[in-house]
Amino acid sequence: MKKILILCVLSVFVAVAEVGARRVPRSLAFVPADSVLFFDARRGNYRLMAAAVDTALVPRPVEVEGRLRRALRKAARAWRDDVAGALNPVGGGGDALTAEQTFAAARAVRASAEMFLRTGRSCYMDVVERATANALPSALLPDAPFFERRVAAQTMLDAAGMIYATDETGVYVNLYVNSYVVIAAGDVRLTLDQVTAMPSEGRVRFRVGGLRRGTKPLALRFRLPEWQGGDAAAAGPKAEAVGTAPRPVIYVNGHETDYEVVDGYAVVERRWRNRDEVFFDFSLQPQALRRRSDGAMAWRRGPLVYLFPATALGGGLAAGAAAVPEVVADGPGPAVLRLAPGVEGRPYASVAPGQRQGLTMWCPSGGAAQ
């Protein structure tokens, strides 16, 4: 019965993605990685993360051919078979604690980026965010095998060319990373200065520049993550989000601004001027994911998934494992989550593959810890 339920959920997940693919944006393309500059010397600097493993790596652009309906349906089926069926909360495949995640996450990023170019839907970039925030940084830690580190580094470098995209009407902001980008694609010419400490803090701020006189109105599209009132399809077939977070309030030059949600993006269209500023705050309250097979809970804060000591989750704590964890500040990096005194979770991205023994992602809803 559980297998039938999972298959039904998976079919709905893929069907939702395919239905949303009816509008095919032929001019949609990623802004090249070489047009993006990073300012953070630590977390979030995809280029430095890759260079720490191999300085000879170069970004591989993502492009697609064949955007007709037949090609789209074929690509959607391939994505369903290769990615969706095995997708887990950290952006890899299978059991995130015991199975190797690097190669599954790399495949998920590439295939999902291609599907985004075919559909313009945010749920595919949600998968990219999930992998680049969890599975891939974990594989970059020193005790991972070198070949896996190199695959993860190459994929992170490729993701630098997925942060922004353009079509004939404007710009898509796909990933929230402290960065500066020069965009020159057809009539869309501008610079965007993105200032954020995501995923440690929820505020994201943009400053517009580089506009020429007489620029027509442009649409800036900001991805609404699945964990922040976005496209629920991205939760995947194995787990479902418990509760929903409200969509952010967007401010332009300090004034609250109405926006339309299209394909999971908050669309703000206007005649922009140089030095215009946009900012909004994502809620980073802990959110639970319920595993469909047995009801066990995983916890995430923004895009970061957390691991907890498995032995500490048995006994009396199991019954209260669904209570919202306390957010504990831990220096300038991502916070830890405290389920109970002495039971604290760390981000999956901070735990190398060889250090996962004795940890668990899933807090049991009852009975003994897993």
Salt bridges, closest charged atoms under 4 A:
ASP54 OD2 - ARG150 NE 2.91
ASP81 OD1 - ARG80 NE 3.13
ASP126 OD1 - ARG223 NH1 2.40
GLU129 OE2 - ARG223 NH2 2.80
ASP158 OD2 - ARG60 NH2 2.54
ASP158 OD2 - ARG110 NH1 3.55
ASP167 OD1 - ARG221 NH1 3.43
GLU226 OE1 - ARG300 NH1 2.88
ASP231 OD2 - ARG121 NH2 2.14
GLU240 OE2 - ARG290 NH1 3.45
ASP263 OD2 - ARG23 NH2 2.42
ASP276 OD2 - ARG270 NH2 3.70
GLU277 OE1 - ARG205 NH1 3.44
GLU277 OE2 - ARG207 NH2 2.50
ASP281 OD2 - ARG203 NH2 2.77
ASP294 OD2 - ARG291 NH2 2.81
GLU326 OE1 - ARG338 NH1 3.63
GLU344 OE2 - ARG338 NH2 2.64
